Amino acid sequence: MSPRTLVNVLQRRCLSFVWIISFFFGVPILSGTLSAAPPAVLTEAGVDKPSTLMQNWMMARANEQFLQWDKRFADLKTPAQIAGYQQERRKLFIEHLGGFPERTELNATVTGVVPRNGYRVEKVLYESQPGHFVTGLCFVPNSPDFTAPFPAVLMVCGHSHNGKALDAYQSAGALLALNGIVGFLIDPVCQGERYEHLKADGSVELADTTGGHTLLGSGSILLGQNVARNLIWDGMRGIDYLQQRDDVDGTKIGCMGNSGGGTQTSYLMALDDRIQAAAPSCYITSFEKLLTTIGPQDAEQNIYGQLNWGMDHADYLIMRAPIPILICTATEDFFSIAGAWESFRKAKRVYTRLGYSDRVDLIEADGGHGWQKALREASVKWMCRWLAGRNVDVREPALQLLTEQECQVTPKGQTLLLEGRKSAFDLNVAEFDRLHSRRTELWKNPADALHQVRAVVGVKPLSALPPVDAKKTGEHREGELTVEHWVFTVAEGIQLPAFLFRPESAQGAPVLFVHPSGKSGEIVVEGKTLSALSLAQSGRIVLAVDLRGTGETLPEKGTWYNKRFGQDGRHLAIAYLLGANYVGMRAEEIIQVSNWLLHHLTPSGGTSTLDVLGEGTTALSALHAVALEPELFAKVTVVHTVPSWRDIISSKYANDQFVNCIHGAAQVYDISHLVEFLGTRCDVLEPVNTTGVPLGK
């Protein structure tokens, strides 16, 4: 079903909010506000600091995986065991990146040359994928002291607004060239001349490089990919370019970069056999130290499930042992220096077991995060030693760097202003559309399709879920309603507070109410307000529950970069590292508490199903729960959610949609497939775009 057709269907099905609520729930539309501040049920139950519940749960799961990693590492004794480990890690790494595109024509061109003393700078443009342009500066030796073909080093940028034009990156390129090595410095996507968010006049609208990567990364997740795939592929094609040059010795290729460039260097050296020496700077630490200090970083630094299947920072070093690797660090870096030394020590042990202990080293410079002069000099010295066979004392002289205008490769300063260009968002949308026929074929058999949905979302069958440990902690009155306070333990360390509203004379099926703000949340559509309280005032038994990360368990310090990725974005990212997602985990909670409610209300028979009402970031969890365990539910109403994965994948300005991103979901289904499967058992109210604006407004 195309997005346009889907919107038409939803518009036909979405009658008046007032009509549906009145008909379905029998509710006079009231402002159902609690008469007093609602009690904190978890605090009442003796739970200390409910806002830290999800952080504690995440770290407990992560710590289990760190212990498993240590056990696997301890078994790496022989060269054969190490080789097997390397092959397994690389295979899993590529698989969870989403694989790589096919190699196509680079169509590389030099758009200009800037001469300098001892070297020249060539401005290079190439296509890593058809129509997807990469801009770079190639620093080429121009001195009688060195003769072509030269060794070459791919340099990848960290999160700098001006990308390759940053002084530190230019300085490293010039220093390589002055020492007889070609340095090729490329812009990452969302930086330099490769911004993905431009105004109508061609100027940059969103200069937040980490935010740009993570917005792009959200859609990539749904495709079963990671934005790191784009960055790595751009780098691999950069090496292709170097190997096409007559003045480069294609057997002597290195890689180095700082910060986000250190991330890319780590990935590239692990996966590209052509790289014979590497120097990642200001990145290598350990996940244990990372998660307990600054937390998970932007999208490309989090590979799906890598904590679960076991890939720590030390693995980037181990995967290509024994190629020469220099770990560049800074004493006061926000990437934990203790973690860097831990990973170095582990790598050193593997290199020693292979008989090449001198091929991995670490330099620690005073100061904070950044590609400091001492780190640049050490990196170039490393490349001279291992690529050029020269042990030299490298000192960086005063350099005449290029101006930003001189660094400009494209005519107008941005690749998206080139004719025939394709943005990274365009590539993702094309992949979603390409998967259409696969999804259509799969859904010819809904039972098989739902089996795959269950697998990709990670929702266990009801029979495999643990029973809820329910404890009543108190109650209060709201007019003629009795409001019971309950705490549901649905998994070890996960306690969900709830209100069970009981009218004096209940009628109709019970209702489960889930909302991003928790049990006291309100839904406003067409200027009308609905809450769990107002539903109960109409005579329905209502269970309003705080799903994980909502209401009382909403983290105080869960923001990931900014609120664009949700107030609990930090925890969503850790869940992704653990191979989980909130849609699936919350869907399981809905299934568990719904099953409890039905048995609690009618232990010896009677009402066998209930209705579910979900809003915003909890709505898709409700939809998945009902589609996967339909025997528990009569009907589901979802309010204020996007109608298609395509909306998130194509949106350059998605807001609070990271919570909805399920790795690989778009390979199996679209949201519309679940809506269509449920038919008249599902109502979709006021669907919205990715910024929360109702469609058609």
KEBAKOL-118558 format. One line per 10 residues: number of its first residue (from 0); their letters; for each residue x, y, z of C-alpha. Coordinates in Angstrom, 1 decimal, padded with zeros to 4 digits, always signed. Layout:
// residues N
NUM) a) X,Y,Z  ... $
END
This chain:
// residues 697
0) msprtlvnvl) +000.0,+000.0,+000.0  +001.4,+003.4,-001.0  +001.6,+006.2,+001.6  -001.0,+008.2,-000.3  -003.4,+005.2,-000.4  -002.8,+004.6,+003.3  -003.6,+008.2,+004.2  -006.8,+007.9,+002.2  -007.8,+004.7,+004.0  -007.1,+006.3,+007.4 $
10) qrrclsfvwi) -009.0,+009.4,+006.5  -012.0,+007.3,+005.6  -011.7,+005.2,+008.8  -011.0,+008.2,+011.1  -014.5,+009.5,+011.6  -015.0,+012.1,+014.2  -013.0,+011.6,+017.4  -016.1,+012.5,+019.4  -018.2,+009.9,+017.4  -015.8,+007.1,+017.8 $
20) isfffgvpil) -015.2,+007.7,+021.5  -018.9,+008.1,+022.2  -019.8,+005.0,+020.2  -016.9,+002.8,+021.3  -016.4,+003.8,+024.9  -019.9,+005.3,+025.6  -018.1,+008.3,+027.1  -019.5,+011.8,+027.4  -016.4,+013.9,+026.5  -015.3,+015.4,+029.7 $
30) sgtlsaappa) -012.2,+016.9,+031.1  -011.4,+014.0,+033.4  -008.8,+015.6,+035.7  -007.9,+014.1,+039.0  -009.2,+016.1,+041.9  -005.7,+016.2,+043.5  -002.2,+015.4,+042.6  -002.1,+011.7,+042.0  -000.1,+009.6,+044.5  +003.3,+008.3,+043.5 $
40) vlteagvdkp) +002.5,+004.6,+043.6  +006.1,+003.3,+043.3  +007.2,+005.6,+046.2  +004.1,+004.4,+048.1  +005.3,+000.9,+047.5  +008.8,+001.7,+048.8  +010.6,+001.9,+045.5  +013.6,+004.2,+045.8  +014.0,+006.8,+043.0  +011.6,+005.4,+040.4 $
50) stlmqnwmma) +013.1,+007.8,+037.8  +016.3,+005.7,+037.9  +014.5,+002.3,+037.3  +015.2,+002.1,+033.6  +018.9,+003.2,+034.0  +019.4,+000.5,+036.6  +017.7,-002.1,+034.6  +019.7,-001.3,+031.4  +023.0,-001.3,+033.2  +022.2,-004.6,+034.9 $
60) raneqflqwd) +021.7,-006.1,+031.4  +024.8,-004.5,+030.1  +026.9,-005.6,+033.0  +025.8,-009.2,+032.3  +027.1,-008.8,+028.7  +030.4,-007.3,+029.9  +031.0,-010.4,+032.0  +030.3,-012.7,+029.0  +032.7,-010.7,+026.9  +035.5,-011.2,+029.5 $
70) krfadlktpa) +034.8,-014.9,+029.4  +035.0,-015.1,+025.6  +038.2,-013.0,+025.7  +039.8,-015.3,+028.2  +039.4,-018.2,+025.7  +041.4,-016.5,+023.0  +044.7,-018.3,+023.5  +046.0,-019.6,+020.2  +046.3,-018.0,+016.7  +043.6,-020.4,+015.4 $
80) qiagyqqerr) +041.2,-019.3,+018.2  +041.9,-015.7,+017.5  +041.4,-016.1,+013.8  +038.0,-017.8,+014.3  +037.0,-015.0,+016.7  +038.0,-012.3,+014.2  +036.0,-013.9,+011.4  +032.9,-014.3,+013.6  +033.1,-010.7,+014.9  +033.5,-009.3,+011.4 $
90) klfiehlggf) +030.7,-011.3,+010.0  +028.3,-010.2,+012.7  +029.5,-006.6,+012.4  +028.8,-006.4,+008.7  +025.4,-008.2,+009.2  +024.3,-005.7,+011.9  +025.4,-002.8,+009.8  +023.0,-004.0,+007.1  +025.7,-005.2,+004.6  +027.2,-002.9,+002.0 $
100) pertelnatv) +026.0,-001.7,-001.4  +027.4,-002.9,-004.6  +030.5,-001.2,-006.0  +029.6,+001.2,-008.8  +031.5,+003.7,-010.9  +033.2,+006.4,-008.8  +033.2,+009.0,-011.5  +035.9,+010.7,-009.6  +037.0,+014.2,-010.7  +039.5,+016.8,-009.5 $
110) tgvvprngyr) +037.7,+020.1,-009.4  +040.7,+022.2,-008.5  +044.3,+022.3,-007.2  +045.9,+024.5,-004.5  +049.7,+024.6,-004.5  +051.7,+024.7,-001.3  +055.3,+024.4,-000.4  +056.3,+020.7,-000.5  +052.8,+019.5,-001.5  +049.7,+020.3,-003.4 $
120) vekvlyesqp) +046.0,+019.9,-002.4  +043.7,+018.4,-005.0  +040.0,+018.9,-004.6  +038.3,+015.6,-005.3  +034.6,+014.7,-005.9  +033.5,+011.1,-006.3  +030.3,+009.0,-006.0  +030.3,+006.4,-003.3  +026.9,+005.3,-004.7  +025.2,+006.5,-007.9 $
130) ghfvtglcfv) +024.4,+010.2,-007.4  +025.7,+010.2,-003.8  +028.6,+012.5,-003.8  +031.6,+012.7,-001.5  +033.9,+015.7,-001.2  +037.6,+015.4,-000.3  +041.0,+017.0,-000.2  +043.9,+015.0,-001.4  +047.3,+016.2,+000.0  +050.0,+015.0,-002.5 $
140) pnspdftapf) +053.8,+015.2,-001.9  +055.5,+017.6,-004.2  +059.1,+017.3,-003.1  +062.3,+015.8,-004.7  +062.8,+014.0,-001.4  +060.0,+011.5,-002.2  +059.2,+009.5,-005.3  +055.8,+008.1,-006.5  +054.1,+005.8,-006.0  +053.5,+007.0,-002.5 $
150) pavlmvcghs) +051.9,+005.2,+000.5  +048.5,+006.8,+001.2  +046.3,+007.4,+004.3  +042.6,+007.8,+004.3  +041.6,+010.5,+006.8  +038.1,+010.6,+008.2  +036.6,+013.6,+010.0  +035.1,+013.9,+013.5  +032.0,+016.0,+014.2  +033.2,+019.3,+012.9 $
160) hngkaldayq) +030.8,+021.7,+011.3  +033.2,+022.5,+008.5  +034.3,+018.9,+008.0  +037.6,+018.6,+006.1  +038.3,+022.4,+006.4  +038.9,+022.2,+010.1  +042.5,+023.3,+010.9  +043.5,+020.1,+012.7  +042.4,+017.8,+009.8  +044.1,+020.0,+007.2 $
170) sagallalng) +047.2,+020.0,+009.4  +047.3,+016.2,+009.5  +046.9,+016.0,+005.8  +049.7,+018.5,+005.1  +052.0,+016.7,+007.6  +051.5,+013.4,+005.8  +052.3,+014.9,+002.5  +055.4,+016.7,+003.9  +056.6,+013.2,+005.0  +056.1,+011.6,+001.6 $
180) ivgflidpvc) +052.6,+010.1,+002.2  +049.4,+011.0,+000.3  +046.7,+012.1,+002.7  +043.1,+011.9,+001.5  +040.6,+013.7,+003.8  +036.9,+013.3,+003.2  +033.8,+015.0,+004.5  +031.3,+012.7,+006.3  +027.6,+013.0,+005.6  +025.9,+015.9,+007.5 $
190) qgeryehlka) +029.2,+017.9,+007.6  +031.3,+020.2,+005.5  +029.9,+020.1,+001.9  +027.6,+017.2,+002.6  +024.9,+018.6,+004.8  +021.5,+016.9,+004.5  +019.4,+019.7,+005.9  +019.5,+022.8,+003.6  +017.2,+025.8,+003.3  +015.6,+026.8,+000.0 $
200) dgsveladtt) +018.5,+029.2,-000.7  +021.0,+026.4,-000.3  +022.4,+027.4,+003.1  +022.7,+025.0,+005.9  +019.6,+024.8,+008.1  +020.6,+022.1,+010.6  +024.3,+022.4,+011.5  +024.0,+019.8,+014.4  +026.3,+017.1,+013.0  +025.5,+014.5,+015.7 $
210) gghtllgsgs) +021.8,+015.3,+015.4  +021.9,+015.0,+011.7  +023.6,+011.6,+011.9  +021.0,+010.4,+014.4  +018.0,+011.7,+012.5  +019.4,+009.8,+009.5  +020.2,+006.8,+011.7  +016.6,+006.5,+012.9  +015.3,+005.7,+009.5  +018.3,+003.4,+008.8 $
220) illgqnvarn) +017.3,+001.4,+011.9  +013.9,+000.6,+010.4  +015.7,-000.7,+007.2  +017.9,-003.0,+009.3  +020.9,-000.8,+008.7  +023.0,+001.7,+010.6  +024.2,+005.1,+009.4  +027.7,+003.8,+010.1  +027.2,+001.8,+007.0  +027.1,+005.0,+005.0 $
230) liwdgmrgid) +030.2,+006.4,+006.6  +032.2,+003.2,+006.3  +031.2,+002.8,+002.6  +032.2,+006.3,+001.8  +035.6,+005.5,+003.3  +035.9,+002.2,+001.5  +035.2,+004.0,-001.8  +037.8,+006.6,-000.8  +040.3,+003.8,-000.6  +039.1,+002.7,-004.1 $
240) ylqqrddvdg) +039.9,+006.2,-005.3  +043.3,+006.1,-003.8  +044.1,+002.7,-005.4  +043.0,+004.2,-008.8  +045.7,+006.9,-008.6  +048.9,+006.2,-010.5  +050.9,+008.0,-007.8  +049.7,+005.8,-004.9  +051.0,+002.4,-003.9  +047.7,+000.6,-003.4 $
250) tkigcmgnsg) +049.3,-002.0,-001.2  +050.3,+000.6,+001.4  +047.1,+002.1,+002.7  +046.5,+003.5,+006.2  +043.6,+005.2,+008.0  +043.4,+007.8,+010.8  +041.0,+010.2,+012.2  +039.8,+011.9,+015.4  +036.7,+011.7,+017.6  +033.9,+010.7,+015.2 $
260) ggtqtsylma) +036.8,+010.1,+012.8  +038.3,+007.8,+015.4  +035.1,+005.9,+015.3  +035.2,+005.6,+011.5  +038.9,+004.7,+011.6  +038.1,+001.9,+014.1  +035.4,+000.5,+011.9  +037.3,+000.8,+008.7  +040.5,-000.8,+010.1  +038.3,-003.7,+011.4 $
270) lddriqaaap) +036.5,-004.4,+008.2  +038.8,-003.3,+005.2  +041.7,-005.7,+004.6  +043.4,-003.1,+002.4  +044.2,-001.0,+005.5  +047.7,-001.9,+006.7  +048.1,+000.6,+009.5  +045.7,+002.7,+011.6  +045.7,+005.4,+014.2  +042.2,+006.1,+015.8 $
280) scyitsfekl) +042.3,+009.2,+018.0  +040.1,+010.2,+020.9  +037.5,+007.4,+020.6  +038.7,+004.0,+021.8  +037.5,+003.4,+025.4  +035.2,+000.6,+026.6  +031.4,+000.3,+026.6  +031.5,-000.2,+030.4  +033.2,+003.1,+030.9  +031.2,+004.8,+028.2 $
290) lttigpqdae) +027.8,+003.9,+029.6  +028.8,+004.8,+033.1  +030.2,+008.2,+032.1  +028.9,+010.2,+029.1  +026.5,+007.5,+027.9  +025.9,+006.2,+024.3  +027.0,+008.5,+021.5  +025.3,+009.4,+018.2  +023.7,+006.8,+015.8  +026.8,+005.6,+014.0 $
300) qniygqlnwg) +028.5,+004.7,+017.3  +025.8,+002.2,+018.3  +025.7,-001.0,+016.3  +022.5,-003.0,+016.7  +022.8,-005.6,+019.5  +026.6,-005.3,+019.7  +026.5,-005.6,+023.5  +024.3,-008.6,+023.2  +026.4,-010.6,+020.7  +029.6,-009.2,+022.1 $
310) mdhadylimr) +031.6,-006.4,+020.4  +033.4,-004.0,+022.6  +035.9,-001.3,+021.7  +038.8,-003.7,+022.2  +037.3,-005.8,+019.4  +037.9,-003.1,+016.8  +041.6,-003.5,+017.6  +041.5,-007.3,+017.8  +039.6,-007.9,+014.6  +042.5,-007.0,+012.4 $
320) apipilicta) +045.4,-008.1,+014.6  +048.3,-008.0,+013.9  +048.2,-004.9,+011.6  +049.9,-001.9,+013.3  +047.5,+000.2,+015.3  +048.3,+003.3,+017.4  +045.6,+004.3,+019.9  +045.7,+008.1,+020.3  +044.2,+009.4,+023.6  +044.0,+012.5,+025.7 $
330) tedffsiaga) +044.2,+012.6,+029.5  +041.2,+014.8,+029.9  +039.1,+013.4,+027.1  +035.4,+012.8,+027.8  +036.0,+009.4,+026.3  +037.2,+007.6,+029.4  +041.0,+007.3,+029.4  +040.7,+004.4,+031.8  +038.6,+002.6,+029.3  +041.2,+003.3,+026.6 $
340) wesfrkakrv) +043.9,+001.7,+028.7  +041.7,-001.3,+029.4  +041.1,-001.9,+025.7  +044.8,-001.3,+024.9  +045.8,-003.9,+027.5  +043.4,-006.5,+026.0  +044.6,-005.8,+022.5  +048.2,-006.0,+023.6  +047.7,-009.4,+025.0  +046.2,-010.7,+021.8 $
350) ytrlgysdrv) +049.0,-009.1,+019.7  +051.5,-010.7,+022.1  +049.9,-014.1,+021.7  +050.3,-013.7,+017.9  +054.0,-012.7,+018.3  +053.6,-009.1,+017.3  +053.5,-007.1,+020.5  +055.2,-004.1,+019.0  +052.4,-003.5,+016.5  +049.9,-002.0,+018.9 $
360) dlieadgghg) +050.7,+001.0,+021.0  +049.0,+003.8,+022.9  +050.0,+007.5,+023.2  +048.4,+009.7,+025.8  +048.6,+013.5,+025.4  +047.9,+016.1,+028.0  +044.7,+018.1,+027.5  +041.1,+017.5,+026.4  +039.3,+016.0,+023.5  +040.7,+016.9,+020.1 $
370) wqkalreasv) +043.3,+016.0,+017.5  +046.1,+017.8,+019.2  +049.5,+018.5,+017.6  +051.2,+015.7,+019.6  +048.6,+013.2,+018.4  +048.9,+014.3,+014.8  +052.7,+014.0,+014.9  +052.5,+010.6,+016.5  +050.0,+009.4,+013.9  +052.1,+010.5,+011.0 $
380) kwmcrwlagr) +055.2,+009.0,+012.5  +053.3,+005.7,+012.9  +052.4,+005.8,+009.2  +055.9,+006.6,+008.2  +057.2,+003.6,+010.1  +054.7,+001.0,+009.0  +053.7,+002.2,+005.5  +056.9,+003.9,+004.3  +059.5,+001.9,+006.3  +061.0,+005.0,+007.7 $
390) nvdvrepalq) +061.6,+005.6,+011.4  +061.7,+009.4,+011.5  +061.2,+012.2,+014.0  +058.0,+013.9,+012.8  +057.6,+017.6,+013.8  +054.7,+019.7,+012.5  +056.0,+023.0,+011.1  +054.1,+026.2,+010.7  +051.6,+025.5,+007.8  +049.8,+027.6,+005.3 $
400) llteqecqvt) +046.4,+026.1,+005.6  +043.6,+026.5,+003.0  +040.8,+028.9,+003.6  +037.3,+027.5,+003.7  +036.7,+028.9,+000.3  +039.9,+027.2,-001.0  +038.6,+023.9,+000.5  +035.4,+024.0,-001.4  +035.1,+021.2,-003.9  +031.7,+021.8,-005.3 $
410) pkgqtllleg) +030.6,+024.9,-007.2  +028.0,+026.0,-004.6  +029.6,+024.5,-001.5  +027.1,+021.6,-001.0  +026.7,+018.3,-002.8  +022.9,+018.5,-002.5  +023.1,+021.4,-004.9  +024.7,+019.3,-007.6  +022.6,+018.1,-010.5  +021.4,+014.5,-010.2 $
420) rksafdlnva) +022.4,+014.2,-006.5  +020.9,+011.8,-004.1  +020.8,+012.5,-000.4  +021.3,+009.8,+002.2  +017.6,+010.2,+003.1  +016.8,+009.6,-000.6  +018.8,+006.4,-000.5  +016.9,+005.2,+002.5  +013.6,+006.0,+001.0  +014.6,+004.1,-002.2 $
430) efdrlhsrrt) +015.5,+001.1,-000.1  +012.1,+001.2,+001.7  +010.3,+001.4,-001.6  +012.4,-001.5,-003.0  +011.3,-003.6,-000.1  +007.6,-003.1,-001.0  +007.3,-006.2,-003.2  +009.0,-008.3,-000.4  +006.5,-007.1,+002.2  +003.6,-007.6,-000.2 $
440) elwknpadal) +004.5,-011.2,-000.9  +005.1,-011.9,+002.8  +001.6,-010.6,+003.8  -000.2,-012.9,+001.4  +000.1,-015.3,+004.4  -000.7,-013.2,+007.5  +000.1,-016.0,+009.9  +003.7,-016.3,+008.6  +004.0,-012.5,+008.4  +003.0,-012.1,+012.0 $
450) hqvravvgvk) +005.5,-014.7,+013.1  +008.2,-012.6,+011.5  +006.8,-009.5,+013.0  +007.0,-011.1,+016.4  +010.6,-012.1,+015.8  +011.8,-008.7,+014.5  +010.0,-006.8,+017.3  +011.1,-009.3,+020.0  +007.7,-010.0,+021.5  +007.5,-013.4,+023.2 $
460) plsalppvda) +004.2,-015.3,+023.1  +001.9,-014.9,+026.1  +002.7,-018.5,+027.1  +006.4,-017.7,+027.3  +006.0,-014.5,+029.3  +006.3,-014.6,+033.1  +003.1,-014.0,+035.1  +002.8,-010.6,+036.6  +003.6,-010.2,+040.3  +000.8,-007.8,+041.3 $
470) kktgehrege) +000.7,-006.0,+044.6  -002.0,-003.6,+045.7  -000.4,-000.7,+047.6  -003.4,+001.5,+048.4  -006.5,+003.2,+047.1  -008.3,+006.6,+047.0  -011.7,+008.0,+045.9  -012.5,+010.1,+042.9  -016.1,+011.0,+043.3  -018.1,+007.8,+042.9 $
480) ltvehwvftv) -015.0,+005.9,+041.7  -012.7,+003.7,+043.7  -009.1,+004.1,+042.4  -006.9,+001.2,+043.4  -003.1,+001.6,+043.4  -001.2,-001.4,+042.0  +002.4,-002.2,+041.2  +003.1,-004.8,+038.6  +006.5,-006.5,+038.5  +006.7,-007.8,+034.8 $
490) aegiqlpafl) +010.4,-008.7,+034.8  +013.2,-008.6,+037.2  +013.9,-005.0,+038.0  +010.8,-003.7,+036.1  +008.0,-002.4,+038.2  +005.1,-000.6,+036.6  +002.7,+001.5,+038.8  -001.0,+001.6,+037.8  -004.4,+003.0,+038.8  -007.4,+000.6,+038.5 $
500) frpesaqgap) -010.5,+002.7,+038.3  -013.7,+000.9,+039.5  -017.1,+002.5,+039.0  -019.8,+001.4,+041.4  -021.7,-000.1,+038.6  -019.4,-001.2,+035.8  -020.6,-001.9,+032.3  -018.9,-003.0,+029.1  -015.5,-004.5,+028.5  -012.6,-003.2,+030.7 $
510) vlfvhpsgks) -010.2,-000.8,+029.1  -006.4,-000.6,+029.3  -005.1,+003.0,+029.0  -001.5,+003.7,+028.1  -000.1,+007.1,+027.5  +003.4,+008.7,+027.1  +002.7,+010.8,+030.2  +001.7,+007.7,+032.1  -001.6,+006.8,+033.9  -002.6,+010.4,+034.4 $
520) geivvegktl) -002.1,+011.4,+030.8  -004.7,+013.1,+028.7  -005.6,+012.8,+025.0  -006.7,+015.9,+023.2  -008.2,+015.6,+019.8  -010.5,+018.1,+018.0  -010.3,+020.2,+021.1  -011.8,+017.5,+023.3  -010.0,+015.8,+026.2  -010.1,+012.2,+027.3 $
530) salslaqsgr) -008.4,+010.5,+030.2  -008.5,+007.2,+032.1  -010.6,+009.0,+034.7  -013.2,+010.2,+032.2  -013.4,+006.8,+030.7  -014.1,+005.4,+034.2  -016.7,+008.1,+034.9  -018.7,+006.7,+031.9  -018.9,+003.3,+033.7  -016.0,+001.4,+032.3 $
540) ivlavdlrgt) -013.4,-000.4,+034.5  -010.1,+001.2,+033.4  -006.6,+000.1,+034.2  -004.2,+003.0,+033.5  -000.6,+001.8,+033.7  +002.8,+003.5,+033.4  +004.7,+001.5,+030.9  +008.5,+001.5,+031.2  +009.9,+004.9,+030.8  +006.6,+006.7,+031.2 $
550) getlpekgtw) +004.9,+008.4,+034.1  +006.7,+007.7,+037.4  +009.5,+005.8,+035.6  +010.3,+008.6,+033.2  +014.0,+009.3,+033.6  +015.1,+012.6,+034.9  +018.4,+012.4,+033.0  +017.4,+010.4,+029.9  +017.7,+013.0,+027.2  +020.0,+011.9,+024.4 $
560) ynkrfgqdgr) +021.6,+015.0,+022.9  +018.3,+016.8,+022.9  +014.5,+016.2,+023.3  +014.1,+015.6,+019.6  +015.0,+012.0,+020.4  +012.7,+011.8,+023.4  +013.1,+012.3,+027.1  +014.3,+008.7,+027.4  +016.5,+008.7,+024.3  +019.6,+007.7,+026.2 $
570) hlaiayllga) +017.8,+004.5,+027.4  +016.4,+003.8,+023.9  +020.0,+003.9,+022.6  +021.2,+001.5,+025.3  +018.3,-000.8,+024.5  +019.4,-000.8,+020.9  +022.9,-001.7,+021.9  +021.3,-004.6,+023.8  +019.3,-005.7,+020.7  +016.0,-004.6,+022.1 $
580) nyvgmraeei) +013.4,-001.9,+021.4  +010.8,-000.1,+023.4  +007.9,-000.9,+021.1  +008.4,-004.6,+021.7  +009.2,-004.4,+025.4  +006.2,-002.2,+026.1  +004.0,-004.5,+023.9  +005.0,-007.4,+026.2  +004.0,-005.3,+029.2  +000.6,-004.5,+027.7 $
590) iqvsnwllhh) +000.1,-008.2,+027.1  +001.2,-009.2,+030.6  -001.0,-006.7,+032.5  -004.0,-007.3,+030.2  -003.8,-011.0,+030.9  -003.6,-010.2,+034.6  -006.5,-007.8,+034.5  -008.8,-010.3,+032.8  -008.0,-013.0,+035.3  -008.2,-010.6,+038.2 $
600) ltpsggtstl) -011.6,-009.3,+037.2  -013.1,-012.7,+036.2  -011.1,-015.5,+037.8  -013.8,-018.0,+037.0  -014.9,-016.9,+033.6  -017.0,-014.0,+032.3  -015.4,-011.1,+030.4  -012.7,-012.6,+028.2  -011.3,-009.6,+026.3  -010.6,-006.0,+026.9 $
610) dvlgegttal) -010.2,-002.8,+024.9  -006.9,-000.8,+024.6  -006.4,+002.9,+024.1  -002.9,+004.1,+023.3  -001.6,+007.5,+022.5  +001.5,+008.9,+020.9  +004.7,+006.9,+021.6  +002.8,+004.2,+023.4  +000.2,+003.7,+020.5  +002.4,+001.4,+018.4 $
620) salhavalep) +003.1,-000.8,+021.3  -000.6,-001.2,+021.8  -001.1,-001.9,+018.1  +001.6,-004.6,+018.2  +000.3,-006.2,+021.4  -003.2,-006.6,+019.9  -002.0,-007.9,+016.6  +000.2,-010.5,+018.2  -002.1,-011.7,+021.0  -005.6,-011.0,+019.5 $
630) elfakvtvvh) -007.3,-013.4,+021.8  -006.9,-011.0,+024.8  -008.4,-008.0,+023.1  -011.7,-006.9,+021.6  -010.4,-003.6,+020.1  -007.5,-001.2,+020.0  -007.7,+002.5,+019.4  -004.4,+004.3,+018.5  -004.2,+008.0,+018.6  -001.6,+010.5,+017.3 $
640) tvpswrdiis) +000.9,+008.1,+015.6  +002.5,+008.1,+012.2  +000.8,+005.9,+009.6  +003.9,+004.4,+007.9  +007.5,+003.6,+008.5  +008.2,+005.6,+005.4  +007.2,+008.8,+007.2  +010.1,+008.3,+009.7  +012.6,+007.1,+007.1  +011.9,+010.1,+004.8 $
650) skyandqfvn) +011.6,+012.7,+007.5  +014.6,+015.0,+008.0  +013.1,+016.6,+011.1  +011.4,+013.8,+012.9  +010.5,+014.6,+016.5  +010.3,+011.9,+019.3  +010.2,+009.1,+016.7  +013.3,+007.3,+017.9  +011.2,+005.3,+020.3  +009.3,+003.8,+017.3 $
660) cihgaaqvyd) +012.4,+002.6,+015.5  +012.6,-001.2,+015.4  +015.7,-002.7,+013.7  +014.7,-004.3,+010.4  +011.0,-003.7,+010.8  +010.5,-002.3,+007.3  +011.9,-005.5,+005.8  +008.9,-007.4,+007.1  +005.9,-005.1,+007.5  +004.6,-001.6,+007.6 $
670) ishlveflgt) +002.3,-000.1,+010.2  -000.6,-000.4,+007.7  -000.2,-004.1,+007.6  -001.1,-004.4,+011.3  -004.0,-002.0,+010.9  -005.4,-003.9,+007.9  -004.9,-007.2,+009.7  -007.0,-006.1,+012.6  -009.7,-004.6,+010.4  -012.7,-003.3,+012.3 $
680) rcdvlepvnt) -011.0,-004.2,+015.6  -008.6,-001.2,+015.1  -009.4,+002.5,+015.0  -006.8,+005.0,+014.1  -007.5,+008.5,+015.4  -005.9,+011.7,+014.1  -002.7,+010.2,+012.5  +000.2,+012.7,+012.6  +003.4,+013.4,+010.7  +006.8,+012.9,+012.4 $
690) tgvplgk) +006.7,+016.3,+014.1  +003.3,+015.6,+015.7  +001.1,+017.7,+013.4  -002.2,+015.9,+012.4  -002.2,+014.9,+008.8  -004.1,+017.4,+006.6  -003.5,+020.3,+008.9 $
END
